[in-house]
Amino acid sequence: MSTTSDRVKRFIETKGWKFYCAVVASIAVTGASLYYLVSSSSPSKTLPGDNTSSKEQQRRDGSTARDSNNNYEGMSVETITKLSTKQRAEVAHTLKAKGNRLFGEKNWAEAARVYTKAIEFKADPVYYSNRAACYANLGDNDRVFDDCNNALQLNPVYIKALNRRAHSLELRGDKEEALYDYTCVCILDNFKNEVAARSVERLRKKVTEKKAAEIMKTKKRRLPSSSFVSAYFDSYRPDRSRAEPIKSSENKGDEYFFNAYNAVKSKNYEEASEFCDKAIQEGCSPVYRAHALNIQGTLLFLKGNARDALECFNKSIQLDPKYIQSYIKRSSICIEQGNLVAALKQFDEALAINPTDPDIFYHRGQVNYISGNFQNAAKDYSESIKLDDSFIYAHIQLGVTKYKLGQIDSSVTTFEETLKKFPQSSEVHNYFGELLVEQQSLPQALEMFTKAIALDQNSPLPYINKATLTYQVMGDPNEAIRLCKMALKVDPACDAAVASLAQILLEQGKLEEALKYYETAIDLARTEAEVEHALSFVEATKAQIRFAKDYPQQAAESLAKLHRK
């Protein structure tokens, strides 16, 4: 099904990391600049920022030769201090020109010596940066780091020195500080430095992978939001093949299963998970055991524990080879593992047991939809409706699939007919609203989301959809923030609401508050990949907050540009 979380993910990912680590929104990467004075692997023969023409350079070189007769390089510190500021600057520039020539000849040790003398005449960030380039080629990374620091003390926004210090930090093993420096280079240079941009991507991945791995060592597996779990359970019709559990004081396992079953019905899913574990450990009656394993497998799968979930479904099927729902749920694990053939095989086995079970066709339609086979998906949804037309989600998904097939009019008609059949369904209004957004029928979409909220005030999805529409189209961030917070009020673990709210707050310059929600996303994440994804936004937001403190003028200018857009 096309879900709000899908839409939110698209909403966020259109920005990419560049938005999150910059104060200015939606800056495109244009062109490419190389800020290294020299790369350790392929040294440059020219000095970036030194735009002297060849004719002018020849004049400088001639001047250097003449000046060397004046023995500037042998001049003592005491003598230098007696020169005027102008004289010291002129000599320093002459020495710099000689250093540039020596650098171009790859005589890095001698060039470093000359730059050192130039610094005695005038402490200039360019001279420190150029000397750092010499040390980089000589493999003296500690001196590179020190010289970059000296250059940045004189000019904190000197991009070349900042870029080189980032490289030095990376060589020292300080990936987080290197990531920050590269990020600052990107922001200060309006993302024109493609080398720094690639370095940000590379280091961000390394930093978040390492942190995610550490977090996962102690992270307790948890269920996703209540609305997500409810949607998963609701995607199956009531299972009439199972015996209704009866509370028993004689069999402890049966009592636990009775409690688990009712906890699912009342949407207390964490409680259901605990009771289900105890029911299986205590040994519930054979009539309940396959069902208990099915529920336990479902909750384990939703916690992100596919391996143990698969074991539960396998045991459930061993106990009851005709338990169709366990075959269907086993297919979900196959899809997560990327095994489409194995997933479809589960449906073949289920159809061999009961060729008229509408759930088989609905969920096979889901697999076909996910794999992009929309024609077959539409056939499966239609067959599911033919066998049982009381299941709302089959109608909704058929309408969505027709839209994917380009059958726009038929899709709208399907939704309109579904609305007539289920006029009190919040889900139909919500998903029809999403389709109308895609069609740019925005007033009608807003009406659908508003109606969906009125029909079910405990569902976070229409709040999020309405918030996104309100913010992106109507330009009302305050109302969008309010709606996102309402979504979190009804479902505090709704990751889509957290992501949307953090996005909007970040764009509004409310960095500290945005960071709070991005950190919440780490807690809500279930898999290592999800933790890495959340961490990437946390790291980028922290970098932006730090940038605003370290470079207040540049941050203010960037925000001013944003508000003028």
C-alpha positions as CSV (number, residue, x, y, z in Angstrom):
1,M,0.0,0.0,0.0
2,S,1.2,3.5,-0.7
3,T,1.7,4.7,2.9
4,T,2.3,7.9,4.6
5,S,5.7,6.7,5.7
6,D,6.6,6.3,2.0
7,R,5.5,9.8,1.3
8,V,7.4,11.2,4.2
9,K,10.5,9.3,3.2
10,R,10.3,10.8,-0.3
11,F,9.6,14.2,1.3
12,I,12.8,13.9,3.3
13,E,15.1,12.2,0.9
14,T,14.5,14.8,-1.8
15,K,16.7,17.1,0.3
16,G,19.6,14.7,0.9
17,W,22.4,15.3,3.4
18,K,23.3,18.6,1.8
19,F,20.2,20.2,3.1
20,Y,20.7,18.8,6.6
21,C,24.2,20.0,7.0
22,A,23.6,23.4,5.5
23,V,21.7,26.4,6.9
24,V,20.4,27.1,3.4
25,A,17.7,24.8,2.1
26,S,17.7,23.2,-1.4
27,I,21.2,24.3,-2.5
28,A,22.1,22.3,-5.6
29,V,25.6,20.9,-6.1
30,T,27.0,22.8,-9.1
31,G,30.4,22.6,-10.7
32,A,33.4,21.2,-9.0
33,S,36.4,22.8,-7.2
34,L,39.5,21.2,-5.9
35,Y,40.7,22.9,-2.8
36,Y,43.8,20.9,-2.1
37,L,46.9,22.9,-2.7
38,V,48.2,19.4,-3.4
39,S,47.0,15.9,-3.0
40,S,49.2,13.4,-1.2
41,S,48.7,11.1,-4.1
42,S,49.0,13.5,-7.0
43,P,50.7,16.8,-6.1
44,S,49.6,19.9,-7.9
45,K,52.1,22.2,-9.5
46,T,50.1,25.3,-8.9
47,L,48.9,26.9,-5.7
48,P,45.1,27.4,-5.5
49,G,44.2,31.0,-4.9
50,D,47.4,32.1,-6.5
51,N,45.9,33.6,-9.7
52,T,49.1,35.3,-10.8
53,S,49.4,35.4,-14.6
54,S,52.5,33.8,-16.2
55,K,53.9,37.2,-17.2
56,E,53.4,38.5,-13.7
57,Q,54.9,35.3,-12.3
58,Q,58.0,35.9,-14.4
59,R,58.3,39.4,-13.0
60,R,57.9,38.0,-9.5
61,D,60.6,35.4,-10.1
62,G,62.9,38.1,-11.4
63,S,62.2,40.1,-8.3
64,T,62.9,37.1,-6.2
65,A,66.3,36.7,-7.8
66,R,67.1,40.3,-7.1
67,D,65.8,40.2,-3.6
68,S,67.9,37.2,-2.8
69,N,70.9,39.4,-3.2
70,N,69.5,41.5,-0.4
71,N,69.8,38.5,1.8
72,Y,66.2,38.6,3.1
73,E,66.4,34.9,3.9
74,G,69.3,35.4,6.2
75,M,67.8,38.4,8.0
76,S,67.4,38.0,11.8
77,V,64.2,38.4,13.7
78,E,65.5,41.5,15.3
79,T,66.3,43.1,12.0
80,I,62.9,42.1,10.6
81,T,61.1,43.8,13.4
82,K,62.8,47.1,12.5
83,L,61.2,47.1,9.0
84,S,58.0,48.8,8.4
85,T,54.8,46.9,8.0
86,K,54.8,47.6,4.3
87,Q,58.4,46.5,3.8
88,R,57.7,43.2,5.7
89,A,54.7,42.5,3.6
90,E,56.6,43.1,0.3
91,V,59.4,40.8,1.4
92,A,57.0,38.2,2.6
93,H,55.2,38.3,-0.8
94,T,58.6,37.9,-2.6
95,L,59.5,34.9,-0.5
96,K,56.1,33.4,-1.1
97,A,56.7,33.7,-4.8
98,K,60.0,31.9,-4.4
99,G,58.3,29.2,-2.3
100,N,55.6,28.8,-5.0
101,R,58.3,28.2,-7.6
102,L,60.1,25.7,-5.5
103,F,56.8,24.0,-4.8
104,G,56.1,23.7,-8.5
105,E,59.5,22.1,-8.9
106,K,58.5,19.6,-6.2
107,N,61.3,20.8,-3.9
108,W,58.9,20.7,-1.0
109,A,61.5,20.8,1.8
110,E,63.1,23.9,0.4
111,A,59.7,25.5,-0.3
112,A,58.7,24.9,3.3
113,R,61.9,26.6,4.5
114,V,61.1,29.6,2.3
115,Y,57.5,29.8,3.5
116,T,58.8,29.6,7.1
117,K,60.9,32.7,6.4
118,A,57.9,34.4,4.8
119,I,55.9,33.8,7.9
120,E,58.7,35.5,10.0
121,F,58.1,38.7,7.9
122,K,54.3,38.3,8.0
123,A,52.0,35.8,9.6
124,D,49.6,35.2,6.7
125,P,47.1,32.3,6.5
126,V,48.1,31.6,2.9
127,Y,51.7,31.1,3.9
128,Y,50.8,28.7,6.6
129,S,48.5,26.8,4.3
130,N,51.1,26.6,1.6
131,R,53.7,25.3,4.0
132,A,51.1,22.8,5.2
133,A,50.9,21.6,1.6
134,C,54.7,21.1,1.6
135,Y,54.5,19.1,4.8
136,A,51.7,17.0,3.4
137,N,53.9,15.9,0.5
138,L,56.7,15.3,3.0
139,G,54.4,13.0,5.0
140,D,54.6,15.2,8.1
141,N,50.9,15.2,9.1
142,D,51.4,16.7,12.5
143,R,52.9,19.8,11.0
144,V,50.1,19.9,8.4
145,F,47.6,19.9,11.2
146,D,49.4,22.6,13.2
147,D,49.9,24.9,10.1
148,C,46.2,24.6,9.2
149,N,45.2,25.5,12.7
150,N,47.5,28.6,12.5
151,A,46.0,29.6,9.2
152,L,42.5,29.2,10.5
153,Q,43.3,31.3,13.6
154,L,44.1,34.1,11.3
155,N,41.2,33.5,8.9
156,P,38.5,31.1,10.3
157,V,36.7,30.9,6.9
158,Y,39.9,30.1,4.8
159,I,38.4,27.2,2.9
160,K,41.7,25.8,1.6
161,A,43.1,25.5,5.1
162,L,39.9,24.1,6.4
163,N,39.8,21.5,3.7
164,R,43.4,20.5,4.3
165,R,42.9,20.3,8.0
166,A,39.9,17.9,7.4
167,H,42.2,15.6,5.4
168,S,44.8,15.8,8.2
169,L,42.2,15.0,10.8
170,E,41.1,12.0,8.8
171,L,44.7,10.7,8.6
172,R,45.0,11.2,12.4
173,G,41.9,8.9,12.8
174,D,39.6,11.7,14.0
175,K,36.8,11.0,11.6
176,E,34.1,13.0,13.4
177,E,36.2,16.2,13.4
178,A,37.2,15.6,9.8
179,L,33.6,15.2,8.9
180,Y,32.7,18.5,10.6
181,D,35.5,20.3,8.7
182,Y,34.5,18.9,5.4
183,T,30.9,19.9,6.2
184,C,31.9,23.4,6.9
185,V,33.9,23.5,3.6
186,C,30.7,22.5,1.8
187,I,28.5,25.0,3.5
188,L,31.0,27.9,3.2
189,D,31.5,27.2,-0.5
190,N,27.9,26.7,-1.3
191,F,28.5,23.0,-2.1
192,K,30.7,23.7,-5.1
193,N,33.5,21.5,-3.8
194,E,32.7,18.1,-5.1
195,V,35.7,16.5,-3.4
196,A,34.6,17.7,0.0
197,A,31.0,16.6,-0.7
198,R,32.2,13.1,-1.5
199,S,34.3,13.1,1.6
200,V,31.3,14.1,3.7
201,E,29.3,11.2,2.3
202,R,32.2,8.8,2.8
203,L,33.0,9.8,6.4
204,R,29.4,10.2,7.4
205,K,28.8,6.6,6.4
206,K,31.8,5.4,8.4
207,V,30.9,7.5,11.5
208,T,27.2,6.4,11.5
209,E,28.1,2.7,10.8
210,K,30.4,2.6,13.8
211,K,28.0,4.4,16.1
212,A,25.1,2.2,14.9
213,A,27.0,-1.0,15.5
214,E,27.7,0.2,19.1
215,I,24.1,1.1,19.7
216,M,22.8,-2.2,18.4
217,K,25.0,-4.1,20.9
218,T,22.8,-2.9,23.7
219,K,19.7,-1.9,21.9
220,K,16.6,-3.8,23.0
221,R,14.4,-4.9,20.1
222,R,11.1,-3.1,20.1
223,L,7.9,-3.0,18.2
224,P,7.3,-0.1,15.8
225,S,4.5,2.3,16.5
226,S,1.1,1.1,17.6
227,S,-0.5,2.4,14.4
228,F,2.0,0.4,12.3
229,V,1.5,-2.8,14.2
230,S,-2.3,-2.4,14.0
231,A,-2.1,-1.8,10.3
232,Y,-0.2,-5.0,9.9
233,F,-2.6,-7.1,11.9
234,D,-5.6,-5.4,10.1
235,S,-4.1,-6.4,6.8
236,Y,-5.4,-9.9,7.6
237,R,-9.1,-10.8,7.7
238,P,-10.3,-12.4,11.0
239,D,-8.9,-16.0,11.2
240,R,-12.0,-18.2,11.6
241,S,-9.8,-21.4,11.4
242,R,-8.4,-20.8,14.9
243,A,-10.1,-21.9,18.1
244,E,-11.1,-19.0,20.3
245,P,-8.9,-19.2,23.5
246,I,-10.6,-19.8,26.8
247,K,-9.1,-18.6,30.1
248,S,-7.9,-21.6,32.1
249,S,-6.5,-21.8,35.6
250,E,-5.5,-25.4,35.1
251,N,-2.9,-24.7,32.3
252,K,-0.6,-21.8,32.8
253,G,0.4,-21.7,29.2
254,D,-3.3,-21.5,28.1
255,E,-3.9,-18.6,30.5
256,Y,-0.9,-16.7,29.1
257,F,-2.1,-17.3,25.5
258,F,-5.6,-16.1,26.5
259,N,-4.0,-12.9,27.8
260,A,-1.8,-12.6,24.7
261,Y,-4.8,-13.0,22.3
262,N,-6.8,-10.4,24.1
263,A,-3.8,-8.0,24.3
264,V,-3.6,-8.1,20.5
265,K,-7.3,-7.4,20.2
266,S,-6.9,-4.4,22.6
267,K,-3.7,-3.3,20.7
268,N,-1.4,-3.7,23.7
269,Y,1.3,-5.2,21.6
270,E,4.2,-5.2,23.9
271,E,2.1,-6.9,26.5
272,A,0.9,-9.4,23.9
273,S,4.6,-10.2,23.0
274,E,5.4,-10.9,26.6
275,F,2.4,-13.1,27.2
276,C,3.0,-15.0,24.0
277,D,6.6,-15.8,25.0
278,K,5.3,-17.1,28.3
279,A,2.5,-19.1,26.7
280,I,5.0,-21.0,24.5
281,Q,7.6,-21.4,27.3
282,E,4.9,-22.8,29.7
283,G,3.5,-25.0,26.9
284,C,0.0,-24.1,25.9
285,S,-2.4,-26.7,24.7
286,P,-1.9,-28.2,21.2
287,V,-5.1,-26.5,19.9
288,Y,-3.5,-23.1,20.6
289,R,0.2,-23.8,20.0
290,A,0.3,-23.1,16.2
291,H,-1.6,-19.9,16.7
292,A,0.7,-18.8,19.6
293,L,3.7,-19.4,17.4
294,N,2.1,-17.4,14.6
295,I,1.5,-14.4,16.8
296,Q,4.9,-14.7,18.3
297,G,6.5,-14.9,14.9
298,T,4.5,-11.8,13.8
299,L,5.7,-9.7,16.7
300,L,9.3,-10.9,16.3
301,F,9.1,-10.0,12.6
302,L,7.8,-6.5,13.4
303,K,10.6,-6.1,15.9
304,G,13.1,-6.7,13.1
305,N,14.1,-10.2,14.2
306,A,13.4,-12.1,11.0
307,R,15.5,-15.1,11.9
308,D,13.5,-16.1,15.0
309,A,10.3,-15.1,13.3
310,L,10.9,-17.5,10.5
311,E,11.6,-20.3,13.0
312,C,8.2,-19.6,14.7
313,F,6.4,-19.7,11.4
314,N,8.1,-22.9,10.4
315,K,7.1,-24.5,13.7
316,S,3.6,-23.2,13.3
317,I,3.3,-24.9,9.9
318,Q,4.9,-28.1,11.3
319,L,2.2,-28.2,13.9
320,D,-0.6,-27.3,11.5
321,P,0.4,-27.8,7.8
322,K,-2.9,-26.2,6.7
323,Y,-2.3,-22.9,8.7
324,I,-2.5,-20.6,5.7
325,Q,-1.7,-17.4,7.5
326,S,1.7,-18.7,8.6
327,Y,2.5,-19.4,5.0
328,I,1.6,-15.9,4.0
329,K,3.6,-14.3,6.8
330,R,6.6,-16.5,6.0
331,S,6.4,-14.9,2.5
332,S,7.0,-11.5,4.2
333,I,10.3,-12.7,5.5
334,C,11.3,-14.0,2.1
335,I,10.5,-10.5,0.6
336,E,12.7,-8.9,3.3
337,Q,15.5,-11.2,2.4
338,G,15.1,-10.3,-1.3
339,N,13.9,-13.8,-2.3
340,L,10.9,-13.1,-4.6
341,V,10.8,-16.7,-5.9
342,A,10.6,-18.2,-2.4
343,A,7.9,-15.6,-1.4
344,L,5.7,-16.5,-4.3
345,K,6.2,-20.2,-3.5
346,Q,4.5,-19.7,-0.1
347,F,1.4,-18.6,-1.9
348,D,1.4,-21.6,-4.2
349,E,1.5,-23.8,-1.2
350,A,-1.3,-21.8,0.5
351,L,-3.5,-22.0,-2.7
352,A,-3.0,-25.7,-2.8
353,I,-4.6,-25.9,0.7
354,N,-7.4,-23.4,-0.1
355,P,-7.8,-21.9,-3.5
356,T,-10.6,-19.6,-2.4
357,D,-9.0,-17.9,0.5
358,P,-9.2,-14.1,-0.2
359,D,-6.2,-13.3,2.0
360,I,-3.9,-15.3,-0.2
361,F,-4.8,-13.2,-3.2
362,Y,-4.6,-10.0,-1.3
363,H,-1.1,-10.6,0.1
364,R,0.2,-12.1,-3.1
365,G,-1.1,-8.8,-4.6
366,Q,1.1,-7.0,-2.0
367,V,4.1,-9.0,-3.1
368,N,3.5,-8.3,-6.8
369,Y,2.9,-4.6,-5.9
370,I,6.2,-4.3,-4.0
371,S,8.1,-6.0,-6.8
372,G,6.6,-3.7,-9.4
373,N,4.4,-6.2,-11.1
374,F,1.3,-4.0,-11.0
375,Q,-0.7,-5.9,-13.6
376,N,-0.6,-9.1,-11.6
377,A,-1.2,-7.1,-8.4
378,A,-4.4,-5.6,-9.8
379,K,-5.6,-9.1,-10.7
380,D,-4.9,-10.4,-7.3
381,Y,-6.7,-7.5,-5.5
382,S,-9.6,-7.9,-7.8
383,E,-9.8,-11.6,-7.1
384,S,-9.6,-11.0,-3.3
385,I,-12.5,-8.5,-3.6
386,K,-14.5,-11.0,-5.7
387,L,-14.1,-13.6,-3.0
388,D,-14.9,-11.1,-0.2
389,D,-15.8,-7.5,-0.9
390,S,-16.0,-6.5,2.8
391,F,-12.2,-6.0,3.2
392,I,-11.4,-2.3,2.9
393,Y,-7.7,-2.6,2.2
394,A,-8.2,-4.7,-1.0
395,H,-10.3,-1.9,-2.5
396,I,-7.8,0.8,-1.4
397,Q,-4.9,-1.1,-2.8
398,L,-6.7,-1.8,-6.1
399,G,-7.3,2.0,-6.5
400,V,-3.6,2.7,-5.8
401,T,-2.4,0.0,-8.2
402,K,-4.6,1.3,-11.0
403,Y,-3.0,4.7,-10.5
404,K,0.4,3.1,-10.7
405,L,-0.7,1.6,-14.0
406,G,-1.7,5.0,-15.4
407,Q,-5.4,4.2,-15.2
408,I,-6.1,7.5,-13.5
409,D,-9.9,7.8,-14.2
410,S,-10.4,4.2,-13.2
411,S,-8.4,4.7,-10.0
412,V,-10.4,7.7,-9.0
413,T,-13.6,5.8,-9.7
414,T,-12.5,2.9,-7.6
415,F,-11.8,5.3,-4.7
416,E,-15.2,7.1,-5.1
417,E,-17.0,3.7,-5.1
418,T,-15.0,2.6,-2.1
419,L,-16.0,5.8,-0.3
420,K,-19.7,5.0,-1.0
421,K,-19.3,1.5,0.3
422,F,-17.3,2.5,3.4
423,P,-18.3,6.1,4.1
424,Q,-17.1,6.0,7.7
425,S,-13.6,4.7,6.9
426,S,-10.8,7.0,7.9
427,E,-8.4,4.8,5.9
428,V,-10.3,5.3,2.6
429,H,-10.4,9.1,3.0
430,N,-6.7,9.2,3.9
431,Y,-5.4,7.2,1.0
432,F,-7.8,8.9,-1.4
433,G,-6.3,12.1,-0.2
434,E,-2.8,10.9,-1.0
435,L,-3.9,10.1,-4.6
436,L,-5.5,13.5,-4.9
437,V,-2.2,15.1,-3.8
438,E,-0.5,13.2,-6.6
439,Q,-3.1,14.6,-9.0
440,Q,-2.5,18.1,-7.6
441,S,-6.2,18.3,-6.5
442,L,-5.0,19.9,-3.3
443,P,-8.3,21.4,-1.9
444,Q,-10.0,18.1,-2.3
445,A,-7.0,16.3,-0.8
446,L,-7.1,18.6,2.2
447,E,-10.8,17.9,2.6
448,M,-10.1,14.2,2.6
449,F,-7.4,14.4,5.3
450,T,-9.5,16.6,7.5
451,K,-12.4,14.1,7.2
452,A,-10.1,11.2,7.9
453,I,-9.0,12.9,11.1
454,A,-12.6,13.5,12.1
455,L,-13.5,9.9,11.5
456,D,-10.5,8.5,13.5
457,Q,-8.7,10.9,15.8
458,N,-6.4,8.2,17.0
459,S,-4.8,7.5,13.6
460,P,-1.6,9.5,13.1
461,L,-1.4,9.1,9.3
462,P,-4.0,11.7,8.2
463,Y,-2.4,14.2,10.6
464,I,1.0,13.7,8.9
465,N,-0.4,13.9,5.4
466,K,-2.3,17.1,6.2
467,A,0.8,18.5,7.9
468,T,2.9,17.8,4.8
469,L,0.3,19.4,2.5
470,T,-0.1,22.4,4.8
471,Y,3.6,23.0,4.9
472,Q,4.7,22.3,1.4
473,V,1.8,23.8,-0.5
474,M,0.1,26.3,1.9
475,G,3.3,27.5,3.5
476,D,2.0,27.3,7.0
477,P,4.8,25.8,9.2
478,N,3.1,26.5,12.5
479,E,0.0,24.6,11.6
480,A,2.1,21.8,10.1
481,I,4.1,21.5,13.3
482,R,0.9,21.5,15.4
483,L,-0.5,18.6,13.2
484,C,2.7,16.6,13.5
485,K,2.7,17.0,17.3
486,M,-1.0,15.9,17.3
487,A,0.1,12.7,15.4
488,L,2.7,12.1,18.1
489,K,0.2,12.7,20.8
490,V,-2.0,9.9,19.4
491,D,1.0,7.6,18.7
492,P,4.2,8.7,20.4
493,A,6.2,6.0,18.6
494,C,5.1,7.1,15.1
495,D,8.4,7.4,13.2
496,A,6.8,9.1,10.2
497,A,5.5,11.9,12.5
498,V,9.0,12.2,14.1
499,A,10.7,12.4,10.7
500,S,8.2,15.0,9.3
501,L,8.3,17.2,12.5
502,A,12.1,17.2,12.6
503,Q,12.3,18.1,8.9
504,I,10.0,21.1,9.3
505,L,11.7,22.3,12.5
506,L,15.0,22.1,10.7
507,E,13.8,24.1,7.8
508,Q,12.5,26.7,10.2
509,G,15.9,27.1,11.8
510,K,14.7,25.5,15.1
511,L,17.8,23.3,15.2
512,E,17.9,22.2,18.8
513,E,14.3,21.1,18.7
514,A,14.8,19.3,15.4
515,L,17.8,17.5,16.9
516,K,15.6,16.3,19.8
517,Y,13.3,14.5,17.3
518,Y,16.1,13.1,15.2
519,E,17.5,11.6,18.4
520,T,14.1,10.2,19.2
521,A,14.2,8.5,15.7
522,I,17.3,6.6,16.9
523,D,15.3,5.2,19.8
524,L,12.4,4.2,17.5
525,A,14.7,2.5,14.9
526,R,14.4,-1.3,15.0
527,T,17.2,-2.4,12.6
528,E,20.8,-1.4,12.3
529,A,20.1,0.2,8.9
530,E,17.3,2.3,10.4
531,V,19.7,3.4,13.3
532,E,22.3,4.4,10.7
533,H,19.7,6.4,8.8
534,A,18.6,8.2,11.9
535,L,22.2,8.8,13.0
536,S,23.0,10.5,9.7
537,F,20.4,13.2,10.3
538,V,21.5,13.5,14.0
539,E,25.2,14.0,12.9
540,A,24.2,16.5,10.1
541,T,22.0,18.5,12.5
542,K,24.7,18.6,15.2
543,A,27.1,19.9,12.5
544,Q,24.7,22.6,11.5
545,I,24.2,23.7,15.1
546,R,27.9,23.8,15.6
547,F,28.4,25.7,12.4
548,A,25.9,28.3,13.5
549,K,28.0,28.8,16.7
550,D,31.4,28.7,15.0
551,Y,30.4,30.9,12.0
552,P,27.6,33.1,13.2
553,Q,27.9,35.7,10.5
554,Q,27.9,33.1,7.7
555,A,25.0,31.3,9.3
556,A,23.0,34.5,9.6
557,E,23.7,35.3,6.0
558,S,22.5,31.9,4.9
559,L,19.3,32.2,6.9
560,A,18.7,35.6,5.4
561,K,19.0,34.0,1.9
562,L,16.6,31.3,2.9
563,H,13.9,33.7,4.1
564,R,14.3,35.7,0.8
565,K,13.4,32.6,-1.2
